[in-house]
């Protein structure tokens, strides 16, 4: 049967699929528009599955605050180009909206009913985006904070989605949470965390095994450099103190004023708001951190393709 160009155009506008795919879908379904939408969806989901083994290390880190709730998430794509795609940006906003509004945004997010359209799961929406955009996309990680009567939540994005920080700051008096100085403190510390990448708020939060491993490495390095064995323990103790100071938020020099430690800044702000101020928790996401990217040897790739020609 003859398929009109108008019908093909309408199907393309509805599905964002390619013109030829839309024509094939209409031909395969004898011009039934809704059946063609489903045909493309099925075809797209099949294509999406084939893309799942591709390394997705680009994308964006996104964070948002709405009232007393804050979320941070990392969604990965295969290329930086797709990360600038309006469809990809729409997916990121949809996932953030789901997390902000879903009653339970923990656990397997892909199995949750999508907040904007509960007839679909978040995983279904993701697969549709993969089919439309044409790259593997991964909702890699996410966290959600909800403020209490004594806390303020805040988010900060650095470098167009390269680093994101979510922070919860506490005050000993509930009325202090409405003080602009506390919100400025949350913003300043979030910016500091983005820049300085602390491991934990204080030394008490750094796992004992991390400290033990650092001691082991430092001991070996000092022995290798010829330090006297009887002096090693004392030297390593000093180096561990330095390691903890460099990696614990409260002991780090404030990035905007290195004369102050973050703990000193908290005391100064505490005086301004009339309450004890502290950082309760934070999350810092750096785009692609820990993902092993494939590096292709172009010359080897060309040589492999030329074999047998």
C-alpha positions as CSV (number, residue, x, y, z in Angstrom):
1,X,0.0,0.0,0.0
2,X,1.0,3.6,-0.5
3,X,2.1,5.5,2.7
4,X,1.7,9.2,2.6
5,X,4.6,11.6,3.4
6,X,2.3,13.4,5.9
7,X,1.7,10.2,7.9
8,X,5.5,9.4,7.9
9,X,6.1,13.0,9.2
10,X,3.6,12.6,11.9
11,X,5.0,9.3,13.1
12,X,8.5,10.8,13.1
13,X,7.4,13.8,15.2
14,X,5.7,11.5,17.7
15,X,8.5,9.0,18.0
16,X,11.7,10.9,17.0
17,X,12.6,7.8,14.9
18,X,14.3,8.1,11.5
19,X,12.2,8.8,8.4
20,X,13.0,5.5,6.7
21,X,12.2,3.6,10.0
22,X,8.9,5.4,10.2
23,X,8.1,4.5,6.6
24,X,9.0,0.8,7.2
25,X,6.9,0.7,10.4
26,X,3.8,2.0,8.6
27,X,4.3,-0.4,5.7
28,X,4.7,-3.3,8.2
29,X,1.5,-2.4,10.0
30,X,-0.6,-1.5,6.9
31,X,-0.7,2.1,7.8
32,X,-2.0,1.6,11.3
33,X,-0.5,4.6,13.2
34,X,-0.7,3.3,16.7
35,X,0.5,-0.1,15.6
36,X,3.4,1.6,13.9
37,X,4.3,3.4,17.1
38,X,4.4,0.1,18.9
39,X,6.4,-1.5,16.1
40,X,9.0,1.3,16.4
41,X,9.1,0.9,20.2
42,X,9.7,-2.8,19.9
43,X,12.3,-2.3,17.3
44,X,13.9,0.5,19.4
45,X,14.0,-1.6,22.5
46,X,15.7,-4.4,20.6
47,X,18.3,-1.9,19.4
48,X,18.7,-0.5,22.9
49,X,19.6,-4.0,24.2
50,X,22.4,-4.3,21.7
51,X,23.9,-1.0,22.9
52,X,24.0,-2.1,26.5
53,X,27.6,-3.5,26.4
54,X,29.0,-0.2,25.1
55,X,31.0,1.8,27.6
56,X,29.1,4.9,28.8
57,X,31.6,7.2,30.5
58,X,30.4,10.6,29.3
59,X,27.1,12.3,30.2
60,X,26.4,14.6,33.1
61,X,26.2,15.0,36.9
62,X,23.0,16.8,37.8
63,X,21.8,18.1,41.2
64,X,18.7,19.9,42.2
65,X,17.1,21.3,45.3
66,X,13.3,21.7,45.8
67,X,12.1,22.9,49.1
68,X,13.5,20.6,51.8
69,X,14.5,17.9,49.3
70,X,17.7,17.6,47.3
71,X,18.9,15.0,44.8
72,X,22.1,14.3,42.9
73,X,22.5,11.9,40.1
74,X,25.0,10.8,37.4
75,X,23.6,9.7,34.0
76,X,26.2,8.4,31.5
77,X,26.2,8.4,27.7
78,X,28.8,7.1,25.3
79,X,29.8,10.5,23.9
80,X,30.0,14.0,25.1
81,X,28.0,15.1,22.0
82,X,25.0,13.2,23.2
83,X,25.3,14.7,26.6
84,X,24.5,18.1,25.0
85,X,21.5,16.6,23.2
86,X,18.1,18.1,24.2
87,X,16.6,14.6,24.5
88,X,19.3,13.5,26.9
89,X,18.9,16.7,28.9
90,X,15.1,15.9,29.1
91,X,15.9,12.4,30.4
92,X,18.1,13.8,33.1
93,X,15.4,16.3,34.2
94,X,12.8,13.5,34.2
95,X,14.9,11.2,36.4
96,X,15.6,14.1,38.8
97,X,11.9,15.0,38.9
98,X,11.1,11.3,39.6
99,X,13.6,11.2,42.5
100,X,12.4,14.5,44.0
101,X,8.8,13.4,43.9
102,X,8.7,9.6,44.3
103,X,7.8,8.4,47.8
104,X,10.7,5.9,47.6
105,X,13.6,6.9,45.4
106,X,16.0,4.3,46.8
107,X,16.7,0.7,45.7
108,X,16.4,-0.3,42.0
109,X,15.3,2.8,40.4
110,X,14.7,1.1,37.0
111,X,11.9,-1.0,38.5
112,X,10.1,1.9,40.1
113,X,6.9,3.3,38.5
114,X,7.8,6.5,36.7
115,X,6.4,9.4,38.7
116,X,5.2,11.4,35.7
117,X,3.6,8.4,34.1
118,X,3.0,5.5,36.6
119,X,2.0,3.2,33.7
120,X,5.7,2.9,32.8
121,X,8.7,2.0,34.8
122,X,11.8,4.2,34.9
123,X,13.6,1.4,33.1
124,X,11.1,1.6,30.2
125,X,11.5,5.3,29.9
126,X,15.3,4.8,29.8
127,X,15.1,2.2,27.1
128,X,12.9,4.4,25.0
129,X,15.5,7.2,25.4
130,X,18.3,4.8,24.3
131,X,16.3,3.8,21.2
132,X,15.6,7.4,20.3
133,X,19.0,8.9,21.0
134,X,20.9,5.9,19.6
135,X,23.5,5.4,22.4
136,X,23.8,3.3,25.5
137,X,22.6,5.4,28.5
138,X,23.1,4.5,32.1
139,X,21.6,5.8,35.3
140,X,24.8,5.2,37.2
141,X,24.2,6.5,40.7
142,X,22.0,8.8,42.7
143,X,21.3,10.1,46.2
144,X,18.5,12.0,47.9
145,X,18.6,14.1,51.1
146,X,15.5,15.4,52.9
147,X,16.1,18.3,55.4
148,X,14.8,18.2,59.0
149,X,13.7,21.0,61.3
150,X,17.4,21.6,62.1
151,X,19.0,21.2,58.7
152,X,19.4,22.8,55.3
153,X,20.1,20.9,52.1
154,X,21.9,22.5,49.2
155,X,23.3,21.4,45.8
156,X,26.1,22.8,43.6
157,X,27.2,21.9,40.1
158,X,30.7,22.7,38.8
159,X,32.0,22.7,35.2
160,X,28.8,22.2,33.3
161,X,27.9,18.9,34.9
162,X,31.5,17.5,35.5
163,X,31.3,17.6,39.3
164,X,28.2,17.8,41.5
165,X,27.9,18.2,45.3
166,X,24.9,17.8,47.6
167,X,25.3,18.8,51.2
168,X,23.2,18.9,54.4
169,X,24.2,21.5,57.0
170,X,22.9,21.3,60.6
171,X,22.2,24.1,63.2
172,X,21.5,23.5,66.9
173,X,18.5,25.8,66.8
174,X,15.7,25.4,64.2
175,X,15.3,29.1,63.6
176,X,18.9,29.4,62.4
177,X,18.0,27.4,59.3
178,X,16.2,30.5,57.9
179,X,19.3,32.7,58.3
180,X,20.9,33.6,54.9
181,X,24.3,33.1,56.5
182,X,23.7,29.4,57.0
183,X,22.6,29.0,53.3
184,X,25.8,30.9,52.3
185,X,27.8,28.5,54.4
186,X,26.2,25.5,52.7
187,X,27.0,27.0,49.3
188,X,30.6,27.9,50.2
189,X,31.3,24.4,51.7
190,X,29.7,22.7,48.7
191,X,32.0,24.7,46.4
192,X,35.0,23.7,48.6
193,X,34.0,20.0,48.5
194,X,33.9,20.2,44.7
195,X,37.4,21.7,44.5
196,X,39.1,19.8,47.3
197,X,37.4,16.3,47.2
198,X,37.6,15.4,50.9
199,X,37.2,11.7,51.8
200,X,35.1,12.3,54.8
201,X,33.8,15.0,57.2
202,X,36.2,14.0,60.0
203,X,38.9,11.4,60.7
204,X,36.4,9.3,62.6
205,X,34.6,8.6,59.4
206,X,37.6,7.4,57.4
207,X,37.6,3.6,57.5
208,X,40.3,1.9,59.6
209,X,41.4,-0.2,56.7
210,X,42.1,2.9,54.6
211,X,44.3,4.3,57.3
212,X,46.0,0.9,57.8
213,X,46.8,0.7,54.1
214,X,48.2,4.2,54.1
215,X,50.4,3.3,57.1
216,X,51.7,0.2,55.2
217,X,52.5,2.2,52.1
218,X,54.2,5.0,54.1
219,X,56.2,2.5,56.1
220,X,57.5,0.8,53.0
221,X,58.4,4.2,51.4
222,X,60.3,5.3,54.4
223,X,62.3,2.1,54.6
224,X,63.0,2.3,50.8
225,X,64.3,5.9,51.2
226,X,66.8,4.7,53.9
227,X,65.1,6.0,57.1
228,X,66.3,4.3,60.3
229,X,64.0,1.5,61.2
230,X,63.7,2.7,64.8
231,X,62.5,6.1,63.6
232,X,59.9,4.8,61.1
233,X,57.0,4.5,63.5
234,X,57.3,8.1,64.7
235,X,57.8,9.4,61.1
236,X,54.7,7.5,59.9
237,X,52.6,8.8,62.7
238,X,53.3,12.4,61.6
239,X,52.6,11.5,58.0
240,X,49.3,9.9,58.9
241,X,48.2,13.0,60.8
242,X,49.0,15.0,57.7
243,X,47.1,12.5,55.5
244,X,44.0,12.8,57.7
245,X,44.2,16.6,57.8
246,X,44.4,16.8,54.0
247,X,41.5,14.4,53.4
248,X,39.0,15.3,56.2
249,X,36.7,18.2,55.4
250,X,36.7,19.9,58.8
251,X,40.6,20.0,58.8
252,X,41.0,21.3,55.3
253,X,42.0,25.0,54.7
254,X,38.9,26.7,53.2
255,X,39.4,27.1,49.5
256,X,38.2,30.7,49.5
257,X,40.3,31.7,52.5
258,X,43.1,29.3,53.3
259,X,43.8,31.0,56.6
260,X,40.6,29.4,57.9
261,X,39.9,25.7,58.3
262,X,36.4,24.5,57.5
263,X,35.9,23.9,61.2
264,X,36.9,27.6,61.9
265,X,34.4,28.7,59.2
266,X,31.6,26.8,60.9
267,X,32.4,28.5,64.2
268,X,32.3,31.9,62.6
269,X,29.0,31.2,60.9
270,X,27.7,29.8,64.2
271,X,28.3,33.1,65.8
272,X,26.4,34.9,63.0
273,X,23.3,32.7,63.2
274,X,23.4,32.2,67.0
275,X,23.7,28.4,67.0
276,X,26.2,25.6,66.6
277,X,26.8,24.8,62.9
278,X,28.1,21.6,61.4
279,X,28.2,19.6,58.2
280,X,25.9,16.6,58.7
281,X,26.7,14.8,55.4
282,X,27.7,15.3,51.8
283,X,27.8,13.5,48.5
284,X,30.3,14.4,45.7
285,X,29.9,12.9,42.2
286,X,32.6,13.4,39.5
287,X,31.5,12.5,36.0
288,X,33.0,9.1,34.9
289,X,35.0,8.6,38.1
290,X,36.0,4.9,38.3
291,X,34.7,4.0,34.8
292,X,37.4,2.4,32.7
293,X,37.2,3.9,29.3
294,X,38.1,1.9,26.2
295,X,41.1,3.2,24.3
296,X,41.2,2.2,20.7
297,X,44.5,1.8,18.9
298,X,43.5,3.4,15.5
299,X,46.4,2.0,13.6
300,X,45.7,-1.6,14.9
301,X,42.0,-1.2,14.1
302,X,42.8,-0.2,10.5
303,X,45.3,-3.1,10.1
304,X,42.7,-5.5,11.4
305,X,40.2,-4.3,8.9
306,X,42.7,-4.5,6.0
307,X,43.4,-8.2,6.6
308,X,42.2,-10.3,3.8
309,X,41.8,-7.3,1.4
